[in-house]
Amino acid sequence: LYRVTTFGESHCKAVGVIIDGCPPGLPLTEADVQPQLTRRRPGQSSLTTPRDEKDRVSILSGTEQGVTLGTPICLTVPNEDQRPHDYGEMDFYPRPSHADYTYLEKYGIKAGSGGGRSSARETIGRVAASAVAEKYLTQVHGIEIVAFVCSVGSVSMIPFDDVSGLFPDDPKKEKEWMDTWTGWWKTLKSVTRLDVDASDVRCPDAKSAQRMRERIVKAKDAKDSIGGTVVCVIRNLPTGLGEPCFDKFEAKLAHAMLSIPATKSFEIGSGLAGTTIPGHIHNDAFSAGENGKLVTETNFSGGIQGGISNGMDVYFKVGFKSVATIAQAQKTSQYDGTDGVLAAKGRHDPCVLPRAVPIVESMATLTVMDALMQQNARKSTASALALTGIKLPERLTGKRKFSETE
């Protein structure tokens, strides 16, 4: 229902997005959209590409006097620092692990520089569209979405990132092991974007951030690249989001995350670690919460059960590969099959993780916005039935009281 169409290539005049389905009456100016674009922009630190783009956004339509009209919103960002001449060798070589060859095979033509639509510059439109949705989600529902770099290479801020041997054979160590998970859930509940942005790596743990930084610098000095993971948490999410069976909430999140350039994996809740945890530990038992809502004592499920949000924090992890375009000489082949050596030119990130953080947040925001609008439509339609005086069986509504005599 919240429809987003991005446009533009890496080296054209501008990139942007058209949003259709934004609720009318939402206060909106460029100042609401710019912060996330600034967090995504290149040239932020020595750890990112030096391409100097300010990524200043302009609202072309869909608002008047700072308020949305309910009509399509068009947002644009100019490309100001292109260097097409850095990509001359792309005329002869498809870059290893990049999209040059597959785009040519699909369309019979490819962008001459910068990767065109396969460039991560396309994500500007996603980030801009999500900033609009995020303002609605924050103001109306108090939803918070925070992502951060969890690992770079083999350097991780969490002790159970390696799924091997996670559950101790010694039952005496079970409490210590559970305390580790409990501490992780507390981190997810409290981490803020200010905490994340305190380091240029965008890892909220200072010691881990320093080690990650050293790993990125090592890759950069070697004219190489390195990958890692981003963790994202969604807080204050209403229950009931997700559309069984094929559009389960985690399936929509996975679809959204794996549409981001350079992504290679997606894990929800305990993820791969959950494959090593016995069921009697992994099951999230219910208890009474506030306002008559149930909560779970643990949160291995990651806030989703049966593909539907249960009101707990939703958290997931996204894996990003090492950047494909590197300046290190690589043996490869030209388009005609002739052997050769390619050392890519241009300005590229040695690690995408720091700049990927707002992109992950943005795709999560778009997923939540659409799921919320779908659920609100269902509830509104159902409430019209309730006004007709229809009574639902207690057994089907969870309102039947338990009796010891039954």
C-alpha positions as CSV (number, residue, x, y, z in Angstrom):
1,L,0.0,0.0,0.0
2,Y,3.0,2.3,0.5
3,R,4.5,2.1,-2.9
4,V,8.1,3.1,-3.7
5,T,9.6,3.5,-7.2
6,T,13.3,4.5,-7.3
7,F,14.9,5.9,-10.4
8,G,18.4,7.0,-11.7
9,E,21.8,5.5,-12.3
10,S,25.1,6.1,-10.5
11,H,26.4,8.7,-13.0
12,C,23.2,10.3,-14.5
13,K,22.1,13.8,-13.5
14,A,20.1,12.7,-10.5
15,V,18.6,9.8,-8.5
16,G,15.4,9.8,-6.6
17,V,12.1,8.2,-5.7
18,I,8.3,8.5,-6.2
19,I,6.2,7.6,-3.3
20,D,2.5,6.7,-3.7
21,G,0.2,5.9,-0.8
22,C,1.7,8.3,1.8
23,P,-1.1,9.3,4.2
24,P,-2.3,12.9,3.7
25,G,-1.8,15.5,6.4
26,L,1.7,14.4,7.5
27,P,4.0,17.4,8.2
28,L,7.0,17.0,5.8
29,T,9.9,19.1,4.6
30,E,13.4,18.3,3.3
31,A,14.7,18.6,6.8
32,D,12.8,15.5,7.8
33,V,14.4,13.5,5.0
34,Q,18.0,14.8,5.0
35,P,19.4,13.2,8.2
36,Q,19.2,9.6,7.0
37,L,20.6,10.6,3.5
38,T,23.5,12.3,5.3
39,R,24.2,9.1,7.3
40,R,24.2,7.2,4.0
41,R,26.3,9.6,1.9
42,P,29.8,8.9,0.7
43,G,32.9,10.7,1.9
44,Q,31.9,10.5,5.6
45,S,35.3,9.3,6.9
46,S,38.5,7.7,5.8
47,L,36.7,4.3,6.0
48,T,34.4,5.2,3.1
49,T,34.7,6.1,-0.6
50,P,36.1,9.7,-1.1
51,R,33.4,10.5,-3.7
52,D,32.2,13.9,-2.6
53,E,28.4,13.9,-2.8
54,K,26.4,16.1,-0.4
55,D,23.2,14.2,-1.3
56,R,20.9,17.2,-0.7
57,V,17.3,16.2,-1.2
58,S,14.5,18.2,-2.9
59,I,10.8,17.6,-2.7
60,L,9.3,18.2,-6.1
61,S,5.6,17.2,-5.5
62,G,3.1,15.8,-3.1
63,T,3.3,18.5,-0.4
64,E,2.0,22.0,0.1
65,Q,2.9,24.4,2.9
66,G,4.9,21.6,4.5
67,V,2.1,19.0,4.6
68,T,1.5,15.9,2.5
69,L,-1.5,16.0,0.2
70,G,-2.0,12.2,-0.3
71,T,-0.8,12.5,-3.9
72,P,2.5,11.0,-5.2
73,I,5.6,12.5,-3.7
74,C,8.7,12.9,-5.8
75,L,12.1,13.3,-4.1
76,T,15.3,13.9,-6.0
77,V,19.0,14.1,-5.2
78,P,21.6,15.4,-7.8
79,N,24.7,13.5,-8.7
80,E,27.4,16.1,-8.4
81,D,30.8,14.3,-8.4
82,Q,30.8,11.7,-11.1
83,R,34.0,10.5,-12.9
84,P,32.9,8.4,-15.8
85,H,36.5,8.3,-17.1
86,D,37.4,6.1,-14.1
87,Y,35.4,3.3,-15.7
88,G,37.1,3.0,-19.2
89,E,38.2,-0.5,-18.6
90,M,34.6,-1.6,-18.1
91,D,34.3,-1.4,-21.9
92,F,36.5,-4.5,-22.1
93,Y,36.2,-6.3,-18.7
94,P,33.2,-7.3,-16.6
95,R,34.3,-6.7,-13.1
96,P,34.6,-9.9,-11.0
97,S,31.5,-10.5,-8.8
98,H,29.9,-7.3,-10.0
99,A,26.7,-7.0,-12.1
100,D,28.3,-5.8,-15.4
101,Y,28.1,-9.2,-17.1
102,T,24.6,-10.2,-15.8
103,Y,23.1,-6.8,-16.7
104,L,24.5,-7.1,-20.2
105,E,23.1,-10.7,-20.5
106,K,19.7,-9.5,-19.3
107,Y,19.2,-6.3,-21.2
108,G,21.7,-6.6,-24.1
109,I,23.1,-3.3,-23.0
110,K,24.8,-2.0,-19.9
111,A,25.7,1.3,-18.2
112,G,29.1,2.6,-19.4
113,S,30.2,3.7,-16.0
114,G,29.6,3.3,-12.3
115,G,27.5,0.1,-12.6
116,G,24.3,2.0,-13.4
117,R,21.3,0.7,-11.5
118,S,23.4,-2.0,-9.8
119,S,25.3,0.8,-8.0
120,A,24.4,1.3,-4.3
121,R,23.7,4.9,-5.3
122,E,20.2,3.6,-6.2
123,T,19.5,3.1,-2.5
124,I,19.3,6.9,-2.1
125,G,15.6,6.7,-3.2
126,R,14.9,4.0,-0.7
127,V,16.4,6.0,2.1
128,A,14.5,9.1,1.2
129,A,11.2,7.2,0.9
130,S,11.7,5.5,4.3
131,A,12.4,8.8,6.0
132,V,8.9,9.9,5.1
133,A,7.4,6.6,6.4
134,E,9.5,6.8,9.5
135,K,8.1,10.1,10.5
136,Y,4.6,8.7,10.3
137,L,5.6,5.5,12.3
138,T,7.3,7.5,15.0
139,Q,4.6,10.1,15.4
140,V,1.6,7.8,15.3
141,H,3.0,4.6,16.8
142,G,6.2,5.4,18.6
143,I,8.0,2.8,16.5
144,E,11.8,2.9,16.8
145,I,14.2,1.2,14.2
146,V,17.9,1.1,15.0
147,A,20.6,-0.8,13.1
148,F,24.3,-1.1,13.8
149,V,27.5,-2.9,12.5
150,C,27.7,-6.2,14.4
151,S,30.8,-7.6,12.7
152,V,33.5,-6.9,10.2
153,G,35.3,-9.9,8.8
154,S,35.9,-12.2,11.8
155,V,35.7,-9.3,14.4
156,S,32.3,-9.5,16.1
157,M,30.8,-7.6,19.0
158,I,28.7,-10.6,20.2
159,P,30.2,-13.8,21.7
160,F,27.8,-16.2,19.9
161,D,28.4,-15.1,16.3
162,D,30.0,-18.5,15.6
163,V,27.1,-21.0,15.7
164,S,29.4,-23.9,16.4
165,G,29.2,-25.2,20.0
166,L,26.8,-22.6,21.2
167,F,24.9,-24.6,23.7
168,P,27.1,-26.0,26.5
169,D,27.0,-29.7,27.2
170,D,27.5,-29.0,30.9
171,P,24.1,-28.0,32.4
172,K,25.9,-26.0,35.1
173,K,26.9,-23.5,32.4
174,E,23.4,-23.1,31.2
175,K,22.7,-20.0,33.3
176,E,25.9,-18.3,32.2
177,W,25.0,-19.1,28.6
178,M,21.5,-17.7,29.1
179,D,22.9,-14.6,30.7
180,T,24.8,-13.9,27.5
181,W,21.6,-14.0,25.5
182,T,19.8,-11.9,28.1
183,G,22.5,-9.3,27.9
184,W,22.2,-9.3,24.1
185,W,18.4,-8.6,24.3
186,K,19.1,-5.8,26.7
187,T,21.5,-4.2,24.3
188,L,18.9,-4.4,21.5
189,K,16.3,-2.8,23.8
190,S,18.5,0.1,24.7
191,V,20.8,0.9,21.8
192,T,20.2,4.3,20.0
193,R,21.3,5.9,16.8
194,L,23.4,8.3,18.9
195,D,25.2,5.2,20.3
196,V,25.7,3.8,16.8
197,D,27.0,7.1,15.3
198,A,29.5,7.6,18.1
199,S,32.1,5.7,16.0
200,D,32.8,6.0,12.2
201,V,32.4,2.2,12.0
202,R,28.8,2.5,13.4
203,C,29.3,-0.1,16.0
204,P,28.0,0.8,19.5
205,D,30.6,-1.2,21.4
206,A,33.7,1.0,21.6
207,K,36.3,-1.9,21.9
208,S,34.8,-3.8,19.0
209,A,34.5,-0.7,16.9
210,Q,38.2,0.0,17.3
211,R,39.1,-3.6,16.2
212,M,36.6,-3.3,13.3
213,R,38.2,-0.1,12.2
214,E,41.7,-1.7,12.2
215,R,40.3,-4.5,10.1
216,I,38.8,-2.1,7.5
217,V,42.1,0.0,7.4
218,K,44.0,-3.2,6.8
219,A,41.8,-4.1,3.8
220,K,42.1,-0.6,2.5
221,D,45.9,-0.5,2.7
222,A,46.0,-3.8,0.8
223,K,43.7,-2.3,-2.0
224,D,41.3,-5.0,-0.9
225,S,37.8,-5.1,0.7
226,I,36.1,-6.8,3.6
227,G,32.5,-7.7,4.5
228,G,30.5,-8.2,7.7
229,T,27.0,-8.0,9.3
230,V,24.5,-5.4,10.3
231,V,22.0,-6.1,13.1
232,C,18.7,-4.2,13.2
233,V,16.1,-4.0,15.9
234,I,12.5,-2.8,15.6
235,R,10.9,-1.6,18.9
236,N,7.3,-0.8,19.9
237,L,5.9,-2.7,16.9
238,P,2.2,-3.5,17.1
239,T,1.1,-7.2,17.2
240,G,-0.6,-8.7,14.2
241,L,1.7,-7.6,11.4
242,G,2.4,-10.1,8.6
243,E,0.3,-11.8,5.9
244,P,0.3,-15.7,6.1
245,C,1.3,-17.7,4.3
246,F,3.7,-16.4,1.7
247,D,4.0,-12.8,2.9
248,K,5.0,-13.6,6.5
249,F,6.6,-10.6,8.2
250,E,10.0,-12.2,8.3
251,A,9.7,-13.2,4.7
252,K,8.9,-9.6,3.7
253,L,11.9,-8.4,5.8
254,A,14.2,-11.0,4.2
255,H,12.9,-9.9,0.7
256,A,13.6,-6.2,1.6
257,M,17.1,-6.9,3.0
258,L,18.3,-9.2,0.3
259,S,17.3,-6.5,-2.3
260,I,20.0,-4.3,-0.9
261,P,23.2,-4.4,-3.0
262,A,26.0,-6.7,-1.7
263,T,23.8,-8.6,0.8
264,K,24.4,-12.4,1.1
265,S,22.4,-13.6,4.1
266,F,19.5,-12.9,6.5
267,E,18.8,-14.3,9.9
268,I,15.7,-13.5,12.1
269,G,15.8,-13.8,15.9
270,S,18.3,-16.5,17.0
271,G,19.0,-17.2,13.4
272,L,21.5,-20.0,12.7
273,A,22.3,-20.1,16.4
274,G,18.7,-21.4,16.9
275,T,19.6,-24.5,15.1
276,T,21.9,-25.5,18.0
277,I,19.5,-24.7,20.9
278,P,17.2,-27.4,22.3
279,G,13.5,-26.8,22.0
280,H,12.9,-26.6,25.8
281,I,15.3,-23.7,25.9
282,H,14.4,-22.1,22.5
283,N,10.7,-21.9,23.1
284,D,9.5,-18.4,24.2
285,A,7.1,-18.9,27.1
286,F,4.3,-16.4,27.6
287,S,3.5,-14.3,30.7
288,A,1.2,-11.4,31.5
289,G,2.2,-8.0,30.2
290,E,0.7,-4.5,30.4
291,N,-2.7,-3.6,29.1
292,G,-3.8,-7.2,29.0
293,K,-1.2,-8.1,26.3
294,L,0.9,-11.2,26.6
295,V,4.7,-10.9,26.5
296,T,7.4,-13.6,26.1
297,E,10.0,-14.4,28.8
298,T,12.7,-14.9,26.2
299,N,12.9,-13.7,22.6
300,F,14.6,-16.3,20.5
301,S,11.8,-15.9,18.0
302,G,12.9,-12.3,17.3
303,G,9.4,-10.9,17.8
304,I,7.7,-13.0,15.1
305,Q,5.7,-16.2,15.5
306,G,3.9,-17.9,12.7
307,G,5.0,-15.0,10.4
308,I,3.1,-12.5,12.6
309,S,4.5,-9.9,15.0
310,N,3.9,-10.7,18.6
311,G,4.7,-7.3,20.1
312,M,8.2,-8.1,21.3
313,D,11.3,-6.5,19.7
314,V,11.9,-7.7,16.2
315,Y,15.6,-8.2,15.5
316,F,17.5,-9.7,12.6
317,K,21.0,-9.8,11.1
318,V,22.0,-9.1,7.5
319,G,25.2,-10.3,5.9
320,F,27.2,-8.1,3.4
321,K,29.9,-9.5,1.2
322,S,33.2,-7.8,0.6
323,V,33.0,-5.0,-1.9
324,A,33.3,-6.4,-5.4
325,T,35.2,-3.5,-7.0
326,I,38.8,-3.4,-5.7
327,A,42.0,-1.7,-6.9
328,Q,44.0,-4.9,-6.5
329,A,45.0,-6.5,-9.7
330,Q,42.9,-9.6,-10.5
331,K,43.2,-12.2,-13.2
332,T,40.0,-12.4,-15.2
333,S,38.6,-12.4,-18.7
334,Q,37.4,-9.7,-21.1
335,Y,33.9,-9.9,-22.6
336,D,35.3,-11.8,-25.6
337,G,36.9,-14.4,-23.4
338,T,40.5,-13.1,-23.7
339,D,42.5,-13.5,-20.5
340,G,43.6,-10.4,-18.8
341,V,44.3,-8.5,-15.6
342,L,42.0,-5.9,-14.1
343,A,42.8,-3.4,-11.4
344,A,39.7,-1.3,-11.1
345,K,40.0,2.4,-10.9
346,G,37.5,4.8,-9.3
347,R,36.6,5.6,-5.7
348,H,35.0,2.7,-3.7
349,D,34.3,1.7,-0.1
350,P,36.8,-0.8,1.4
351,C,33.8,-1.9,3.5
352,V,30.1,-1.1,2.9
353,L,29.0,-1.8,6.5
354,P,29.2,1.8,8.0
355,R,27.1,3.2,5.2
356,A,24.8,0.2,5.0
357,V,23.4,0.9,8.5
358,P,20.8,3.6,7.4
359,I,19.9,1.5,4.3
360,V,19.0,-1.5,6.5
361,E,17.0,0.8,8.7
362,S,15.3,2.2,5.7
363,M,14.3,-1.1,4.2
364,A,13.0,-2.2,7.6
365,T,10.9,1.0,7.8
366,L,9.4,0.5,4.4
367,T,8.5,-3.1,5.3
368,V,6.9,-2.0,8.6
369,M,5.0,0.8,7.0
370,D,3.4,-1.4,4.3
371,A,2.5,-4.2,6.8
372,L,1.0,-1.7,9.2
373,M,-1.2,-0.2,6.5
374,Q,-2.4,-3.6,5.5
375,Q,-3.2,-4.6,9.1
376,N,-5.0,-1.3,9.7
377,A,-7.1,-1.9,6.6
378,R,-8.1,-5.3,7.9
379,K,-9.0,-4.0,11.3
380,S,-11.0,-1.2,9.9
381,T,-13.0,-3.6,7.7
382,A,-13.6,-6.0,10.6
383,S,-14.7,-3.2,12.9
384,A,-17.5,-2.4,10.5
385,L,-18.8,-6.0,11.1
386,A,-18.7,-5.6,14.9
387,L,-21.0,-2.5,14.6
388,T,-23.7,-4.8,13.1
389,G,-23.9,-6.6,16.5
390,I,-22.3,-9.9,15.4
391,K,-21.0,-11.9,18.4
392,L,-17.9,-14.0,18.0
393,P,-17.6,-17.4,19.9
394,E,-15.4,-17.0,23.0
395,R,-13.4,-20.1,22.1
396,L,-12.2,-18.3,19.0
397,T,-11.3,-15.0,20.6
398,G,-9.1,-16.1,23.5
399,K,-11.6,-14.7,26.0
400,R,-12.8,-18.0,27.3
401,K,-11.9,-18.4,31.0
402,F,-10.1,-21.6,32.2
403,S,-12.0,-23.8,34.7
404,E,-10.5,-26.5,36.8
405,T,-13.7,-28.6,36.4
406,E,-13.3,-28.8,32.7
